[in-house]
Amino acid sequence: MSLSFEGNGTTSAQREQFADSGYIVLPGLIPESLRKRLTPEVDHWVDGGLRSRSIAACVDPEPGADLTPELDGPPPLMELEMPGHGELLTHEPLLRVIADLMDAPFVFHHLHSDRHGPGIPGKSWHHDREPNDMDDPKLLMVHALHYLGGLDGTIGSLVVVPGSHRESWGKSALAHLGSAELPGEVVIDALPPGSTVLVDSALLHARRPAPSPPGAAPRYFVDACYCRTGARWRPVKPYWRHMLATARALDLGGGRWPELFAERHFTPYSRQT
């Protein structure tokens, strides 16, 4: 279900849909001027090997270890250090929508960026919610899935199962099914450039592959995650302290969102099992 986006927070229909279905579609959220700057940044991130080095920096440590940048070192560049990515991370219309959905202060969790080429394989059914130290499922974590060039079905489709965020699933409980069709699923494969799908991180979703016609353009994708405050969340990047400190040093929040890069909302990093 795609609801029009006005850029001034959410409507009552959007809030109701997000609570019931676990996602909302925000077509054209990203302005064209920002979108044009993001695309070459993603190319630089992928073609320069920076994405690969970032992934390598996230290799799990020994059990119980809490990595620090002083001991282990961050990658040479993080996504949020690229100007367009930093601007997208704190894009005011996006944060207003998240603030409405959270109904409380929230903190930035992580940012990913990638380019998907023709013929990319699917991604199995999963969810992306991380635990918090209160084990409180009511504390919201959301993922903003930004499709810079939109979606047209040529480089696979986003598929979600509405309402699945209200059930208790292991992250990969349905991975054995690949991206096979599930009852009640919704396929999202037609979005204009600069669109965002905002999902409850506990929502089951998948990337379903599709035949790519000759000359199909790659799909530019940025994924940002935010968490409601009220508990300490498990970080997914061992250099998370450095990431938050860098965001503060760059003044990405502009002083408007005081909790956005605060370290106190996270537990130490530990290996995920």
Backbone hydrogen bonds in HBPLUS format (Angstrom, degrees):
<---DONOR---> <-ACCEPTOR-->    atom                        ^
c    i                          cat <-CA-CA->   ^        H-A-AA   ^      H-
h    n   atom  resd res      DA  || num        DHA   H-A  angle D-A-AA Bond
n    s   type  num  typ     dist DA aas  dist angle  dist       angle   num
A0015-ARG N   A0011-THR O   3.04 MM   4  6.36 163.2  2.07 155.1 159.1     1
A0016-GLU N   A0012-SER O   2.97 MM   4  6.11 156.6  2.02 145.0 151.5     2
A0017-GLN N   A0013-ALA O   2.90 MM   4  6.08 159.5  1.94 146.3 152.2     3
A0018-PHE N   A0014-GLN O   2.85 MM   4  6.03 163.2  1.88 152.6 157.4     4
A0019-ALA N   A0015-ARG O   3.06 MM   4  6.20 162.4  2.09 145.5 149.9     5
A0020-ASP N   A0016-GLU O   2.99 MM   4  6.15 160.2  2.03 149.7 155.2     6
A0021-SER N   A0017-GLN O   2.63 MM   4  5.46 163.9  1.65 154.6 160.4     7
A0022-GLY N   A0018-PHE O   2.86 MM   4  4.59 135.5  2.06 113.6 126.4     8
A0163-GLY N   A0021-SER O   3.01 MM 142  4.53 160.2  2.05 109.9 112.3     9
A0200-ASP N   A0022-GLY O   2.82 MM 178  5.09 167.4  1.83 143.7 145.3    10
A0024-ILE N   A0198-LEU O   2.94 MM 174  5.40 145.9  2.06 146.3 157.2    11
A0198-LEU N   A0024-ILE O   2.90 MM 174  5.40 153.9  1.97 164.6 169.1    12
A0026-LEU N   A0196-THR O   2.72 MM 170  5.08 171.6  1.73 173.2 171.6    13
A0196-THR N   A0026-LEU O   3.09 MM 170  5.08 162.2  2.13 126.3 131.9    14
A0030-ILE N   A0194-GLY O   2.88 MM 164  4.63 174.7  1.88 147.9 147.3    15
A0034-LEU N   A0031-PRO O   3.11 MM   3  5.50 122.2  2.46 107.1 120.3    16
A0035-ARG N   A0031-PRO O   2.94 MM   4  6.19 164.8  1.97 157.4 162.5    17
A0036-LYS N   A0032-GLU O   2.99 MM   4  6.13 157.4  2.04 152.4 156.1    18
A0037-ARG N   A0034-LEU O   3.05 MM   3  5.21 131.4  2.30 101.0 114.2    19
A0038-LEU N   A0034-LEU O   2.96 MM   4  6.21 143.5  2.09 151.0 162.2    20
A0039-THR N   A0035-ARG O   3.22 MM   4  6.42 157.8  2.28 153.6 156.3    21
A0041-GLU N   A0038-LEU O   3.02 MM   3  5.08 118.7  2.41  98.3 114.6    22
A0042-VAL N   A0038-LEU O   2.94 MM   4  6.28 151.8  2.02 158.4 166.4    23
A0043-ASP N   A0039-THR O   3.08 MM   4  6.42 158.9  2.13 150.2 156.1    24
A0044-HIS N   A0040-PRO O   2.92 MM   4  6.13 159.9  1.96 145.6 150.5    25
A0045-TRP N   A0041-GLU O   2.87 MM   4  6.06 155.8  1.92 146.1 153.3    26
A0046-VAL N   A0042-VAL O   2.92 MM   4  6.13 156.5  1.97 154.3 159.2    27
A0047-ASP N   A0043-ASP O   2.74 MM   4  5.68 159.4  1.78 157.4 161.9    28
A0048-GLY N   A0044-HIS O   3.00 MM   4  5.35 147.6  2.11 130.2 138.4    29
A0051-ARG N   A0045-TRP O   2.91 MM   6  5.58 146.6  2.02 155.2 148.4    30
A0049-GLY N   A0046-VAL O   3.23 MM   3  5.55 162.7  2.26 111.1 114.8    31
A0053-ARG N   A0049-GLY O   3.05 MM   4  6.28 156.1  2.11 146.5 153.1    32
A0054-SER N   A0050-LEU O   2.88 MM   4  6.03 149.5  1.97 144.2 152.7    33
A0055-ILE N   A0051-ARG O   2.97 MM   4  6.26 156.0  2.03 150.3 156.1    34
A0056-ALA N   A0052-SER O   2.97 MM   4  6.22 156.5  2.03 145.1 151.9    35
A0057-ALA N   A0053-ARG O   3.03 MM   4  6.23 142.0  2.18 139.9 149.2    36
A0058-CYS N   A0055-ILE O   2.95 MM   3  5.23 153.3  2.02 107.1 115.9    37
A0059-VAL N   A0056-ALA O   3.30 MM   3  5.54 161.8  2.34 112.7 112.0    38
A0065-ALA N   A0062-GLU O   3.03 MM   3  5.56 165.4  2.05 139.2 140.9    39
A0071-LEU N   A0068-THR O   3.12 MM   3  5.42 129.9  2.38 104.4 116.2    40
A0072-ASP N   A0068-THR O   2.88 MM   4  5.93 170.3  1.89 165.0 168.3    41
A0073-GLY N   A0069-PRO O   2.94 MM   4  4.17 134.0  2.15 102.3 114.7    42
A0081-GLU N   A0078-MET O   2.94 MM   3  5.47 155.3  2.01 115.6 123.7    43
A0082-MET N   A0079-GLU O   3.02 MM   3  5.75 165.0  2.05 121.8 126.5    44
A0085-HIS N   A0082-MET O   3.03 MM   3  5.41 113.6  2.48 110.5 126.3    45
A0086-GLY N   A0082-MET O   2.93 MM   4  6.13 162.4  1.96 163.7 169.5    46
A0087-GLU N   A0083-PRO O   2.96 MM   4  6.18 151.4  2.05 146.7 154.7    47
A0088-LEU N   A0084-GLY O   2.86 MM   4  6.14 154.6  1.93 148.5 155.7    48
A0089-LEU N   A0085-HIS O   2.90 MM   4  6.06 162.1  1.93 151.3 155.9    49
A0091-HIS N   A0088-LEU O   3.14 MM   3  4.82 170.7  2.15 107.4 107.0    50
A0094-LEU N   A0091-HIS O   2.97 MM   3  5.44 120.0  2.34 113.1 127.8    51
A0095-LEU N   A0091-HIS O   3.03 MM   4  6.32 162.6  2.06 156.8 162.4    52
A0096-ARG N   A0092-GLU O   2.93 MM   4  6.12 150.4  2.02 155.1 163.1    53
A0097-VAL N   A0093-PRO O   3.20 MM   4  6.43 153.7  2.28 141.3 147.2    54
A0098-ILE N   A0094-LEU O   3.00 MM   4  6.35 164.8  2.03 155.0 159.1    55
A0099-ALA N   A0095-LEU O   2.84 MM   4  5.94 158.0  1.88 144.3 150.7    56
A0100-ASP N   A0096-ARG O   3.05 MM   4  6.26 152.6  2.13 142.4 149.0    57
A0101-LEU N   A0097-VAL O   3.04 MM   4  6.37 157.0  2.09 150.7 157.1    58
A0102-MET N   A0098-ILE O   2.78 MM   4  5.94 160.8  1.82 157.9 163.4    59
A0103-ASP N   A0099-ALA O   2.88 MM   4  5.74 156.8  1.93 143.3 150.0    60
A0229-THR N   A0105-PRO O   3.04 MM 124  5.83 171.2  2.05 139.5 138.8    61
A0107-VAL N   A0227-CYS O   2.71 MM 120  5.24 153.9  1.77 150.6 158.5    62
A0227-CYS N   A0107-VAL O   2.79 MM 120  5.24 159.5  1.83 151.6 158.6    63
A0108-PHE N   A0260-LEU O   2.79 MM 152  5.32 174.9  1.79 139.6 141.3    64
A0109-HIS N   A0225-CYS O   2.82 MM 116  5.22 168.1  1.84 143.3 139.1    65
A0225-CYS N   A0110-HIS O   2.96 MM 115  5.38 157.1  2.01 162.0 161.0    66
A0112-HIS N   A0223-ASP O   2.77 MM 111  5.05 157.6  1.82 151.4 158.7    67
A0223-ASP N   A0112-HIS O   2.88 MM 111  5.05 165.1  1.91 140.1 144.9    68
A0114-ASP N   A0221-PHE O   2.88 MM 107  5.38 159.7  1.92 164.2 166.0    69
A0221-PHE N   A0114-ASP O   2.99 MM 107  5.38 175.5  1.99 161.3 160.0    70
A0116-HIS N   A0219-ARG O   2.76 MM 103  4.93 165.7  1.78 151.4 153.2    71
A0219-ARG N   A0116-HIS O   2.77 MM 103  4.93 165.8  1.79 148.1 150.9    72
A0120-ILE N   A0117-GLY O   3.16 MM   3  5.77 139.2  2.33 145.0 143.0    73
A0123-LYS N   A0207-ARG O   2.81 MM  84  4.73 153.3  1.88 128.9 136.6    74
A0207-ARG N   A0123-LYS O   3.05 MM  84  4.73 158.1  2.10 128.3 135.3    75
A0125-TRP N   A0178-GLY O   2.96 MM  53  6.12 148.4  2.07 149.9 143.5    76
A0126-HIS N   A0205-HIS O   3.07 MM  79  5.74 146.7  2.19 147.9 157.0    77
A0205-HIS N   A0126-HIS O   2.93 MM  79  5.74 158.4  1.98 158.9 164.1    78
A0127-HIS N   A0171-LYS O   3.24 MM  44  5.10 136.0  2.44 125.2 135.3    79
A0128-ASP N   A0201-SER O   2.87 MM  73  5.09 141.5  2.02 160.4 165.7    80
A0234-ARG N   A0131-PRO O   3.13 MM 103  6.02 155.6  2.19 174.9 167.3    81
A0135-ASP N   A0132-ASN O   2.92 MM   3  5.32 159.1  1.97 114.4 121.3    82
A0133-ASP N   A0232-ARG O   2.81 MM  99  5.46 153.8  1.88 150.8 158.9    83
A0139-LEU N   A0136-ASP O   3.29 MM   3  5.83 161.1  2.33 113.4 118.3    84
A0228-ARG N   A0140-LEU O   2.80 MM  88  5.40 159.8  1.84 169.9 174.8    85
A0201-SER N   A0141-MET O   2.87 MM  60  5.49 176.5  1.87 142.9 142.6    86
A0142-VAL N   A0226-TYR O   2.90 MM  84  5.49 163.5  1.92 159.5 165.1    87
A0226-TYR N   A0142-VAL O   2.98 MM  84  5.49 159.2  2.02 156.4 162.7    88
A0143-HIS N   A0199-VAL O   2.94 MM  56  5.38 160.9  1.98 156.0 162.2    89
A0199-VAL N   A0143-HIS O   2.94 MM  56  5.38 167.5  1.96 158.0 159.7    90
A0144-ALA N   A0224-ALA O   2.69 MM  80  5.14 170.6  1.70 163.5 166.6    91
A0224-ALA N   A0144-ALA O   3.05 MM  80  5.14 161.4  2.08 141.1 145.6    92
A0145-LEU N   A0197-VAL O   2.90 MM  52  5.08 172.8  1.91 147.3 147.3    93
A0197-VAL N   A0145-LEU O   2.89 MM  52  5.08 159.1  1.93 139.4 145.0    94
A0146-HIS N   A0222-VAL O   2.74 MM  76  5.05 162.6  1.77 176.6 171.7    95
A0222-VAL N   A0146-HIS O   3.05 MM  76  5.05 161.6  2.09 142.3 147.9    96
A0147-TYR N   A0195-SER O   2.84 MM  48  5.48 171.3  1.85 170.8 173.5    97
A0150-GLY N   A0147-TYR O   3.03 MM   3  4.87 156.8  2.08 101.8 108.7    98
A0148-LEU N   A0220-TYR O   2.99 MM  72  5.41 142.2  2.14 144.6 152.4    99
A0194-GLY N   A0148-LEU O   2.94 MM  46  4.52 141.0  2.09 104.4 116.5   100
A0151-LEU N   A0191-LEU O   3.04 MM  40  4.76 152.2  2.12 116.9 123.9   101
A0191-LEU N   A0151-LEU O   2.84 MM  40  4.76 156.1  1.89 128.9 134.5   102
A0157-SER N   A0208-ARG O   2.91 MM  51  5.23 148.1  2.02 139.9 149.3   103
A0208-ARG N   A0157-SER O   2.90 MM  51  5.23 158.7  1.95 153.5 156.5   104
A0158-LEU N   A0188-ILE O   3.21 MM  30  5.15 152.0  2.29 157.8 149.5   105
A0188-ILE N   A0158-LEU O   2.72 MM  30  5.15 172.6  1.72 174.8 172.5   106
A0159-VAL N   A0206-ALA O   2.98 MM  47  5.26 158.9  2.02 156.6 156.6   107
A0206-ALA N   A0159-VAL O   2.89 MM  47  5.26 144.3  2.02 147.3 155.2   108
A0160-VAL N   A0186-VAL O   2.98 MM  26  5.37 162.2  2.01 151.6 155.9   109
A0186-VAL N   A0160-VAL O   2.79 MM  26  5.37 156.0  1.85 157.2 163.5   110
A0161-VAL N   A0204-LEU O   3.12 MM  43  5.71 146.1  2.24 159.0 156.1   111
A0164-SER N   A0161-VAL O   3.10 MM   3  5.74 163.6  2.13 141.7 144.1   112
A0166-ARG N   A0163-GLY O   3.13 MM   3  5.86 167.6  2.15 120.5 124.4   113
A0167-GLU N   A0164-SER O   3.21 MM   3  5.49 166.4  2.23 110.0 113.9   114
A0173-ALA N   A0170-GLY O   3.18 MM   3  4.90 170.6  2.18 110.9 109.2   115
A0175-ALA N   A0172-SER O   3.10 MM   3  4.97 168.2  2.11 107.0 110.3   116
A0177-LEU N   A0174-LEU O   2.95 MM   3  5.66 163.4  1.98 120.9 126.4   117
A0178-GLY N   A0175-ALA O   2.97 MM   3  5.40 166.5  1.99 117.7 121.4   118
A0180-ALA N   A0177-LEU O   3.17 MM   3  5.81 165.3  2.19 134.9 139.3   119
A0185-GLU N   A0182-LEU O   3.25 MM   3  5.65 159.2  2.30 136.6 134.0   120
A0203-LEU N   A0200-ASP O   2.85 MM   3  5.51 165.7  1.87 129.4 131.4   121
A0216-ALA N   A0213-PRO O   3.09 MM   3  5.58 141.5  2.24 147.5 142.3   122
A0233-TRP N   A0265-HIS O   2.79 MM  32  6.21 160.6  1.83 143.1 137.9   123
A0267-THR N   A0233-TRP O   2.95 MM  34  5.84 157.1  2.01 136.9 140.3   124
A0240-TRP N   A0237-LYS O   3.06 MM   3  5.28 132.6  2.30 127.8 123.7   125
A0243-MET N   A0239-TYR O   3.00 MM   4  6.30 155.0  2.06 152.3 160.4   126
A0244-LEU N   A0240-TRP O   2.98 MM   4  6.23 163.7  2.01 153.2 155.4   127
A0245-ALA N   A0241-ARG O   2.88 MM   4  6.07 161.6  1.91 151.6 157.5   128
A0246-THR N   A0242-HIS O   2.87 MM   4  5.97 154.5  1.94 146.9 153.4   129
A0247-ALA N   A0243-MET O   3.06 MM   4  6.32 157.0  2.11 145.5 151.6   130
A0248-ARG N   A0244-LEU O   2.99 MM   4  6.28 152.8  2.06 146.7 153.9   131
A0249-ALA N   A0245-ALA O   2.88 MM   4  6.12 157.8  1.93 146.7 153.3   132
A0250-LEU N   A0246-THR O   2.89 MM   4  6.10 148.9  1.98 149.0 157.1   133
A0252-LEU N   A0247-ALA O   3.14 MM   5  5.63 172.8  2.14 161.3 162.6   134
A0251-ASP N   A0248-ARG O   2.94 MM   3  4.86 149.3  2.04  99.3 109.2   135
A0254-GLY N   A0251-ASP O   3.10 MM   3  5.28 147.1  2.21 102.7 112.5   136
A0256-ARG N   A0253-GLY O   3.08 MM   3  5.92 160.7  2.12 129.6 130.1   137
A0260-LEU N   A0257-TRP O   3.07 MM   3  5.53 163.3  2.10 122.1 127.5   138
A0262-ALA N   A0259-GLU O   3.34 MM   3  5.23 169.5  2.35 114.1 111.4   139
A0266-PHE N   A0263-GLU O   3.16 MM   3  5.98 145.0  2.29 134.6 133.3   140
